[in-house]
Each structure stands twice: as structure tokens, then as C-alpha cells.
């Protein structure tokens, strides 16, 4: 699932996603005071633009240049509030302790020795800031449905929760029904949600 994979996926259709912000983000962030946000795997930009319209300054990162170009074309009313950035967050390091919100929605973060990429994302959350992860419930994933994708190769929210140390407090770690219909061609009816706050 490298840059070529994601570029080809986005080029295969004029619009891959609905254009609406993810339900987990809306449910968990609406009541938060705006600040600096990192949108991990921003895709076509719906989450980043939703945040920006609510006063957040957003760094929206994706590995796909195709997705970023598409997202930037919808940014006409948010000039200066969203910085679209091309990066591979499995190898790149976002600024440490810089973001009041790090949002990771359905982003397939591969397991790595020493949890290096995950630890860089955790380090990006500022003291008092929020880590928000939304993922598909693996119970909704039919066995053998996609031979090119093994969910076991990627972090799940509960696993990330177990890796958090005493610098964090876990506010939510649960499975809940999706607030929107499953994407076309999928069987995802539940979300797994982790919300944690960095204490220091």
C-alpha cells in the first residue's frame, strides 16, 4: 500500500469518498475548542475542511499526490486554514508536541519494529491534546475477502490503547455502530474508536 497504490486508487474514480466528514470525527471533536490539528491520511480532504470551517488550523497529510491535488481544489473558502502536505507517515516525522488534535481515521498504519511510526504520531500530540483514532471493526471483515490486505499487519485502536503510557488518559475505547452507511462494496457496520488525551 505504497504511494503508487494510493495514486492508482484515487485515479480510478473521479471521487472515491462521499465528501462528508467521518462520523467518528464529528462525534468526538464537535465540542473541542479549535487549535492545531493533524489529519493523518487526509485523502480528498473532507475531514480537514470540516475542521477548518470550525476554526481549526489543519495540517492535512497524505501519501497520494492525486488525493492532495483533488482536496486542494475544494479548498477555495479555507485559504490559509489548511496546509496540504505530501508525506509518508510510516517514515516521516510530524512535528513533536505540536498538535491539539491528531486525527487518524481509517488509516492503515503498518506494524513496525519498536512501533516507530506509531510513536512518532503519538509524539505529535501536544500536552492536553487529543489523539482520535477511528477504524473498521475487524468482525465486519469477511475472512478471505481481500487476499491483498491482511488486517493483522496493521495497528488496531485497542492495541494502540495498550501501548499508551502514564502520560495519557484513555477517554474512549469502544466499538459502536457507524453513523453513516457503509461505503459501497464493503460490509463495515461498526466503528472501533479510541480517544485519548495527553496529560503531559
Residue pairs with C-beta under 8 A, 6 or more apart in sequence:
1 108
1 110
1 149
2 63
3 63
3 64
3 65
3 88
6 62
6 63
6 64
6 66
6 67
7 64
7 65
7 66
7 67
9 16
9 64
10 16
10 43
10 44
10 64
10 66
10 67
10 70
11 66
15 44
15 70
16 43
16 44
16 67
17 43
17 44
17 46
17 183
18 46
18 180
18 183
19 44
19 46
20 46
20 180
21 46
21 47
21 49
21 50
21 51
22 46
22 47
22 105
22 106
22 134
23 134
23 178
23 179
23 180
23 191
24 105
24 132
24 134
24 179
24 191
24 193
25 47
25 50
25 51
25 103
25 105
25 132
25 134
26 50
26 179
27 179
28 130
28 132
28 172
28 193
28 195
29 51
29 54
29 101
29 103
29 130
29 132
30 54
32 100
32 101
32 130
33 100
34 51
34 54
34 55
34 56
34 57
34 100
35 56
35 57
35 99
35 100
35 101
35 129
36 56
36 57
36 59
36 98
36 99
36 100
36 101
36 126
37 48
37 51
37 56
37 57
37 58
37 59
37 99
37 100
37 101
37 102
37 103
38 58
38 59
38 61
38 94
38 98
38 99
38 101
38 102
38 103
38 124
39 47
39 48
39 51
39 58
39 59
39 60
39 61
39 103
40 61
40 89
40 102
40 103
40 104
40 105
40 107
40 121
41 61
41 62
41 63
41 89
41 104
41 105
41 106
41 107
42 48
42 60
42 61
42 62
42 67
42 68
42 71
42 84
43 62
43 64
43 67
43 71
44 67
44 70
44 71
44 74
45 60
45 67
45 70
45 71
45 72
45 74
45 75
45 82
45 84
47 60
47 103
47 105
48 58
48 60
48 71
48 82
48 84
49 71
49 74
49 75
49 78
49 82
51 58
51 101
51 103
52 58
52 78
52 81
52 82
53 77
53 78
56 81
56 101
57 81
58 81
58 82
58 83
59 83
59 85
59 94
59 99
60 68
60 71
60 82
60 83
60 84
60 85
61 85
61 86
61 87
61 89
61 94
62 68
62 71
62 84
62 85
62 86
62 87
63 86
63 87
63 88
63 89
65 86
68 84
68 85
68 86
71 84
72 84
75 82
75 84
89 109
89 117
89 120
89 121
90 109
90 110
90 112
90 117
91 117
92 120
93 120
93 123
94 102
94 120
94 121
94 124
95 124
96 123
96 124
97 123
97 124
97 125
97 126
97 127
98 124
98 126
99 124
99 125
99 126
99 129
100 126
100 128
100 129
100 130
101 129
101 130
101 132
102 121
102 122
102 124
102 125
102 129
102 130
102 131
102 132
103 132
104 121
104 131
104 132
104 133
104 134
105 132
105 133
105 134
106 134
106 135
106 136
108 149
108 154
109 117
109 118
109 121
109 154
109 155
110 117
110 153
110 154
110 155
111 153
111 154
111 155
112 118
115 163
118 155
118 160
118 163
121 131
122 131
122 164
125 131
125 198
126 198
127 198
127 199
127 200
128 197
128 198
128 199
129 197
129 198
130 195
130 196
130 197
130 198
131 168
131 194
131 195
131 196
131 197
131 198
132 193
132 194
132 195
133 157
133 160
133 193
133 194
133 195
134 157
134 191
134 192
134 193
135 156
135 157
135 191
135 192
135 193
136 186
136 188
136 190
136 191
136 192
137 175
137 188
137 189
137 190
137 191
137 192
138 151
138 156
138 192
139 190
140 182
140 186
140 187
140 188
140 189
140 190
141 151
141 187
141 188
142 187
145 187
156 192
157 173
157 192
157 193
157 194
158 173
158 192
158 194
160 194
161 170
161 173
161 194
161 196
164 170
164 196
166 199
167 198
167 199
167 200
168 196
168 197
168 198
168 199
169 196
169 197
169 199
170 194
170 195
170 196
171 195
171 196
171 197
172 193
172 194
172 195
173 193
173 194
173 195
174 192
174 193
175 190
175 191
175 192
175 193
176 190
176 191
176 193
177 189
177 190
177 191
178 188
178 189
178 190
178 191
182 188
182 189
